[in-house]
Amino acid sequence: MRSLTNRAIHRYQYDGGIGTIKSGFEILIYKKPSELLLWDPVKDIEELSENITQVDSSYTTKIDYSGELNDKPAENLSKAQGEFRIPDRYIYELSNTNLVGTTPLIKIRRKYLDPTTVGCDNDRKFAREVLHDDIGLKSALFESLNPKPSSKNIESAFLLSSNRTGIPQWFCETLPRLKRYQTFLDKHNTDIKLLIPGNLRDVQKNGLELLGYEQDDLIELNDTKVSVDRLFITSHLLRRGHGEVSPSPQEIQWLREQLLSAAPENNSQFSKRIYVSRADANRRIVHNEEEVMDVLRPLGFESYEPGRYTLLEQIDMFNNADIIVGPHGAGLTSLLFAENATVLEFLSNEKVPTYHFFLLSEELGLDYEYLLCEAIDCGTGTKPRHKDLEVDANKLHTYVNLLID
């Protein structure tokens, strides 16, 4: 388990001094007592399970920066480097459960199990955060002592949901677990519906559709309480900057292959050299983006904001690309669709642990490079991870020309 010192350091890197103090206060006053309501997801999941099915075997993978533009890897990437052991993967069957909250939490035997932390290294702090933020400590206690009747009963279902519902988390953490789900269905020759969040965006639903899942295969969750007689869950691929690092190249590559094979072929309308802009965001924006494009445009680059395009268009955009340049942000999630590209990511020079797309690039076998940029504080109390960036245009010109050569 990570020490309080390590947690404080990571929180400071992400949220600064004020954010660290606030987070510590919330944990001590509001979240720490909720530990009494939670099962330890690591120790107790096997005890809670009626049946356990192994769906994949363990293996090791090495993640290491091997770029040529920098003498050494940035500290921002250090947490995702090294040799990782991917453990055996299992499907756990739980009986007589209730799903509480929008994400949801699993209520079993008057306590709560957070599916996001199943398989993580004793990271109960995150489980408490989920409990507090999703349904609240008071509500959880009241619900435990005076349970409300469920609005819906489901005989059996596989939970494809967690607290992390953003686009990067959906495509890099959640959807890869479908490989285990499909293996389980094939092994047992059965048909079990998928439980998914009811507030998914269109691009997330399109991902399920492209993978071949129809509306009849899915059950959407909302704010109501649902009881499930036989609930199937599996460990989560937690890829948080201040917590676990769970590489899974086999599952990430499987997802890419499934999505690319299902996408129609067409003559791409996009440039092979793309700049991923965050002009549609309200944080971590490149301050001197016009200057950046003055460097890139003469070299054949076009600027795109991936969030403004459909999933099929994003697949086409990134799969067609030779060079992908852009700041750290959700738009780079579509690296998942690239096959033979070089990535140049803009990172903050404040050593914020922002390794997500380095990790994804390594899992997919893409050539990864980075350019450290000046962090710009846009207002009082801006968290380090949210600061805007100022790109050194001369250094960018040098880097990109070396990539092209």
N, C-alpha and C positions, 0 to 999 in steps of 0.2 A: 504494500500500500504506500502511496506517495506520502512523504512527510508534509507537515504543515508548512515548513520552510519552502519546500519545492512548490507547493500549491501557491503560496504567496508570491514567489518569484514569477511563476507563469502568469498569475493574475495581474501582477504589476506590468509585465511585458505587454499584456493585452489591453488593460484598462487604465493603467497609470495609478498614481498614489491614491487619488480620491476613490476610484473604482475599487481598489483593493480594500480600503477601509470599509467602504459600504458593503462589499461582498462579505467581509468577515463579520460585520455586525448582523447582517441578515442570517448568516449561518448559525451564529451563536443564539440569537434571539428567536428567530422564526423557524429555521430549518433543522437545527440539531435535534429538537424534541421529536421530530417526525420519524427519527430512526426507530423509535419504539413501535411504529406502525408498519415497518418494512421488513420483509424477509431479506436476508443477505442473498442476492441473486446468484452468487458464485457457489456458496456452500450448500444452499437449500434446493436448487433447481432439480437436482437428481432425486432428492427426497420427496419433492412435491410431485414428481412425474409418475404417471401410471405405466407408461411405456417409453422407452428410449430407443430410437433407431439411428444407427450411424449411416450417414449418407455420403461422407467423403473422408479420405485419410489425410493425415498430417504430412507436411513437407516444409522445407525451408526455402527462403528466398533472400537474396541480398540486394539491398537498395543502396546505391552509392553514386554520388555525382561524378560523372566522367566527362564533363564538358571541357572545351578547349579555350573558351574566352576568358576564364578566370583561373587564377593560380590554385585556388582552393574553394571548397564549398562555402556558401554563406552560412552564418550562424542561424539564419532563419530556417534553414533546411536540416539542421543537425538532428533534430528529434526523429526524423524519418529515415535516418541513415543507419546502416548496420545490417547484421544478419537477423532475420526474423523467423521464428518458427510458427507456421500456421498450424494450429492444432486440429485434431480430428473434429469433424463437424457432425452435429446430431440434430435430430428433430425430437422435441420433447412433447409428450401428450399430457395435458392437465385435465382433470375432471372437475365438473361442477364449478365453473368460474363465472365471474361477472366482470365485464369491461366497464370501467368508470372513467369519465372525462372524454375529451375530444381526441386525445392522442393514441390510445388510451392507456390507463393503468389496469393491470390485472388484479382483481380482488379475489383472494383465495384464503379461506379459513380466517376471515376477519382481518387480514393484513394485505399489504399491497406489494406487488412485484412489478417493477418497471421493465418492460421488454427491451428497452434500449440498452440496458446494462447487463443483460444476460450474456455471459461469456466474457465480460470485461474483468480486469484484474482488480477485483474488490473495490471498484470505484463507487462506493455507496453515496458519496457526496453528491454525485450527479443525480442519482436516484432521488435523493431528498429534494434537490432543486426541481426535478420534474413534478414530484408530488406537490410541492409548495406552489409552483407556478401554474399547474394545470387545474387542480381542484381545491388546493388550499388545505392547510393543516386542520383547521377547525372543521371544515366540511368532511375531510377524511375520517376524523375521529367520530363525528356525528353519524356518518354513514356506517362506520364499523359497529357502533352501538345500536343504531336504529336504522337498519337497512331498508331502503325503499324497494318496492317490487320492480322487477325488470319490465321494460316496455316491450321487449322482444326476446324470444327464446330461439336459439340456433342449436341444431343437433350437433354439427361438427363443422369446423372451419380452421383455416391456417391464417395466422395473424401476420399480415404484411403492413405493419404500421409501427411507428415509434414517435418519440417526442420531436425528432429531427425531420421536419417536413419541407425544408427548403429544396430548391432545384439541385444544388450540388449533392446534398445528402440523399435525395431521392434516387438519383442516377448512380451515385458512387457507393452508397451504403445499403439502400433498401432493395432496389431492383436486382442487384447481383445475388441476393438470397433466393431468388426464384430458381436458380440452378439446383439448390437443395430441395426445394419444393417439388420440382419436376422429377428429381431422382426418387424422392419419397413416393410420389404417385405411381411411378413406374414399378418400383419395388413392391408395392402393396396392391397394385392393380385396382386402384380406387379413385374416386372423384371427390375432392374436398374443395369447397369454395374458398375464395380469398377474402379476408377482411381488410378493407382499405380505408384511409381517412376520407371523410365526406367533403372535405374542403380542398381537394386537389385542384391544381391549375390545369388548364387544357393541355399544356405540353406534357404534364405528368400523366394524364389520362391517355394521351396519344402514345406514350411509351408502352403502356399496357396493351393498347390496341395493336400496336405494331408487333408486339410479342405474341399476338394471337389470342389474347383474352377478350371475351365478349362480355356484355353486360350481365348475362346470366351466370357468368363465372364469378362475379364479384358481389360483395355485400358492403355497402358504404356505411361507415360509422358516423354518428352525429353526437349531439349532447346528451342523448338519452342513455339510460343504463341498459346494457344487453347481457343476457346470460347465455353461456355456451356450455353445452354438456361435455363436449370433447374439443378442447382447444389445443391446436398444434402450434408450437413456437420454435424458433431457432436462435442461436446467438447472433448478435448484431456486429456489423463491421464499423466500429466506432472510430472515426477519423477526426477527432477534435484536436485543435491546436494546443490546448492546455491539459489534455487528458491522454487517453489511449491512442496508440497508433496500430491499426489492424490492417496491414497489407493483405491483399488476396488476389494476386495476379491471375490465377486460374479462373476465378469467378468474374473478375472485371473483363478479362479477355472473352469469356463465354458470352457475357452480355453484349459486348461490342459485335461479336460475330452474329448473334441472333438479330440484333437491330439492323446491321448492315445487310444481312441476307434477305431481310424482309422489306427493306426500302427499295423502291423502284429505281432502275437505272435511268439516267437522263443526261443530256448535255449540260454541264454546269454553267450557270449564269454568273458564278462568282470567280473572283480573281484567285490565282494560286498562291498569292502572297496577301495575307489578310492581317489587318490591325483590328484587334478586339477592343472597341471603345467602351468606356463606362460613362458616356455623356448622358445616358438615361438614368444614372444613379445619383444619389444625393450624398455620397461619401466615397472616399478613396478614388477621387477623380484625378486625372492627369491635368495639372494646372496649365501646362504649356503644350496642350494637345495640338494646337495649330502648328507650333514649331516642330513637333514630332512628325506631323504629316508632311511638313515641308521637306523633311529628311526622307520619309518613306515613299511618298507619292512618286517622285521621279524614278524610284527603283521598282515601280510596278505594283505597289501596295494600294489596296482599297480599304477604307474604314467601314466596319460593320458593328452594329449593336445586336448581338445574337438574340436577346430577349424579344426583339421586335419581329422575329421570324418564326415560322412554324417549325415543328420538330423535323419534318422531312427536309425543309430548307436548311436547317442547321446541320443535319447529317450531310447534305450535299456540300455545304459551305466548307466544313472542316475535312471531310473525306477527300475533297478536291485539292486541299491546300498543301503547298510545299513548305512554306514558312509561316508561322503563326506568332505574332508579336502582340503583347498587351499587358496591362497591369493585373495584379492579383485580384480576382473577383469571380463572381458566379458565371460570367460569360465564358470563362475558360473550361467550364464543365463539359462543353462540347468537344474538348480534346478526346473524349471517349470515342468519337467517330473518326478521328484521324488515324492514318495508317503509316504513311511514309513522310512524316513532317518533322521539321525542326521547330522547337518552341523557344521563344525568348520572352521570359516573364519579367515585368518590372516589379521589384520588391522594395520595401521600405528599408532605409539604412539604419533604422532604429532596432534592428535585430528582433522584430516581432516574429514568433514562430508561425510562419505562413507557408507551410510545406505541402499543402494539399495537392497542388497541381504538379509539383515536382514528383510527388509520390505516384500520381496518376500517370504521368509521362513515363516513369520508370516501369510501372506495371505493364504499360502498353508497348514498351520498346521504342518510344519516341526519343529523339535527340533533344536533350533539355539544356538550356542556357539561361542565365539570369543577368539582370542589370540592376545594381543597387541605385536607388533614387533618393533624392532629398525629401524627407517627410515634412509636410507643411501643415502647421496647426491652424485650422480654419476658424477656430472659436474657442472660447474658454471651456476647458474640460473635455476637449476632443480626445477620445480614447486613442492610444497609439495605433491600434489596428485599423482605425477608421480615418486616419489622417490622409490628406491628399498628397500627391506625389509631384515632384518637379524632376523631369528627365533631363539628363545631360545630353543635349542634342549632338554635340561633337562625338561623345563616346558612343551614342547610338549609331551614328553614321559609320563609325569604325567597326562596331560589332556586326551590323547588318551586312556590310560589304564583305567582311570575313566569312559570314554564313553563306552569302551568295557565291563567293569564290570557291 
